[in-house]
């Protein structure tokens, strides 16, 4: 009778082999998934799409800010070290050559894709 009132969620086949803690975590995860679905059903259809785009724009803004800060730090360090100046100039030239090769390849292939490289 208790099973009719409160059915158990579908558990993996190895349910008997799981520890009570693993079973608890499984059920909590399932509950969280169902709660997420319930909350999603309350939101307007375009909400998820616009929220995702907003998050992407937010992250892109921070990338731009961080890249600019990295460039400024590199410039400052180059002014202090002549060897670093030469290495940075060679790196810029190599990047410019790579970018021009990519532009030529993109133009010849007719692809509208843009390749973005992130410095680690």
Secondary structure as UniProt FT lines:
FT   HELIX           2..5
FT   HELIX           13..17
FT   HELIX           20..42
FT   HELIX           45..80
FT   HELIX           82..109
//
